[in-house]
């Protein structure tokens, strides 16, 4: 797994843990940075901080375009994969959009249901298509 792939996985871990503990992802991130075992990659921090900064808009977009699914009904892993992937797709210019989709779909394929990769792929592909028209 690439360094950015590991960073995405760690960002997902932080987002998932924060939701499970009902605390801010920034608090979980700070705990991990302080522990530094293993050290937190800069890209992990970039992703978590970005998701937190844009969470309301990210959740609004996911809710709007996830046909037949509410955020509350989605598996927690899928919801947080979509949050990370949506942030990286729409607010990060560093990574090609196809790579963003592929990496987050790979994560959800490892960690969630058999239907999750197709669902995540479809929604992130839709955001890629709509990106020019979404007001961010």
C-alpha positions as CSV (number, residue, x, y, z in Angstrom):
1,X,0.0,0.0,0.0
2,X,1.3,3.5,-0.9
3,X,2.0,6.1,1.7
4,X,-1.1,8.0,0.7
5,X,-3.1,4.7,0.8
6,X,-1.9,4.2,4.4
7,X,-2.8,7.8,5.2
8,X,-6.3,7.3,3.8
9,X,-6.7,4.2,5.9
10,X,-5.6,6.0,9.0
11,X,-7.9,8.9,8.3
12,X,-10.8,6.5,7.9
13,X,-9.8,4.9,11.2
14,X,-9.8,8.3,12.9
15,X,-13.2,9.3,11.4
16,X,-14.7,5.9,12.3
17,X,-13.4,5.9,15.9
18,X,-14.6,9.5,16.4
19,X,-18.1,8.6,15.3
20,X,-18.2,5.5,17.4
21,X,-16.9,7.4,20.5
22,X,-19.1,10.4,19.7
23,X,-16.2,12.8,19.9
24,X,-14.6,15.2,17.4
25,X,-12.4,13.6,14.8
26,X,-9.9,16.4,15.7
27,X,-9.7,15.1,19.2
28,X,-9.0,11.5,18.0
29,X,-6.4,12.9,15.6
30,X,-4.7,14.8,18.4
31,X,-4.6,11.7,20.5
32,X,-2.9,9.8,17.7
33,X,-0.5,12.5,16.9
34,X,0.5,12.7,20.6
35,X,0.9,9.0,20.9
36,X,2.9,8.9,17.6
37,X,2.8,5.1,17.6
38,X,2.8,4.8,14.7
39,X,3.5,8.4,13.6
40,X,0.6,10.2,11.9
41,X,1.2,10.9,8.3
42,X,0.7,14.6,7.2
43,X,-1.8,13.5,4.6
44,X,-3.9,11.7,7.3
45,X,-4.1,15.1,9.1
46,X,-4.9,16.9,5.9
47,X,-7.8,14.5,5.2
48,X,-9.3,14.5,8.7
49,X,-9.0,18.2,9.1
50,X,-10.6,18.8,5.7
51,X,-13.5,16.5,6.4
52,X,-14.2,18.3,9.7
53,X,-13.9,21.7,8.0
54,X,-16.4,20.8,5.3
55,X,-18.5,18.1,7.1
56,X,-21.9,19.9,6.8
57,X,-21.5,20.3,3.0
58,X,-20.1,16.8,2.6
59,X,-23.0,15.3,4.5
60,X,-25.5,17.4,2.5
61,X,-24.0,16.2,-0.8
62,X,-24.0,12.5,0.3
63,X,-27.6,12.8,1.5
64,X,-28.7,14.5,-1.7
65,X,-27.1,12.1,-4.2
66,X,-27.2,8.7,-2.3
67,X,-30.4,7.4,-3.9
68,X,-32.4,5.3,-1.5
69,X,-30.0,5.8,1.4
70,X,-29.9,8.2,4.3
71,X,-26.7,8.8,6.1
72,X,-28.1,7.2,9.2
73,X,-28.9,3.9,7.3
74,X,-25.5,3.6,5.7
75,X,-22.9,1.3,7.4
76,X,-20.6,3.5,9.5
77,X,-17.6,2.4,7.4
78,X,-19.3,3.4,4.1
79,X,-20.4,6.8,5.6
80,X,-16.9,7.7,6.6
81,X,-15.3,6.4,3.4
82,X,-17.7,8.6,1.5
83,X,-16.8,11.6,3.7
84,X,-13.1,11.1,3.1
85,X,-13.5,10.4,-0.5
86,X,-15.9,13.3,-1.1
87,X,-13.5,15.7,0.6
88,X,-10.5,14.4,-1.4
89,X,-12.5,14.5,-4.6
90,X,-13.9,18.0,-4.3
91,X,-11.4,19.9,-2.2
92,X,-8.0,18.4,-3.0
93,X,-6.3,19.1,-6.3
94,X,-3.3,17.0,-5.5
95,X,-4.6,13.6,-6.5
96,X,-6.2,12.6,-9.8
97,X,-9.9,12.0,-9.5
98,X,-9.7,8.4,-10.8
99,X,-7.1,7.6,-8.1
100,X,-9.3,9.1,-5.4
101,X,-12.2,6.9,-6.5
102,X,-10.0,3.8,-6.8
103,X,-8.3,4.2,-3.4
104,X,-11.5,4.8,-1.4
105,X,-13.4,2.0,-3.2
106,X,-10.4,-0.3,-2.4
107,X,-10.7,0.6,1.3
108,X,-14.5,0.0,1.5
109,X,-14.0,-3.3,-0.3
110,X,-11.7,-4.5,2.4
111,X,-13.8,-3.3,5.3
112,X,-17.5,-3.3,4.5
113,X,-20.2,-5.2,2.7
114,X,-20.2,-6.8,-0.7
115,X,-22.4,-4.1,-2.1
116,X,-20.4,-1.2,-0.6
117,X,-17.7,-0.9,-3.3
118,X,-20.3,-0.4,-6.1
119,X,-22.2,2.1,-4.0
120,X,-19.1,4.1,-3.1
121,X,-17.8,4.0,-6.6
122,X,-21.1,5.2,-8.0
123,X,-21.4,8.1,-5.6
124,X,-17.8,9.3,-5.9
125,X,-18.1,9.0,-9.7
126,X,-21.2,11.1,-9.6
127,X,-19.3,13.8,-7.6
128,X,-16.5,13.7,-10.1
129,X,-19.1,14.3,-12.9
130,X,-20.8,17.1,-11.0
131,X,-17.7,18.7,-9.5
132,X,-17.7,21.7,-12.0
133,X,-21.3,22.5,-11.1
134,X,-21.2,22.0,-7.3
135,X,-20.8,25.3,-5.4
136,X,-18.2,24.6,-2.8
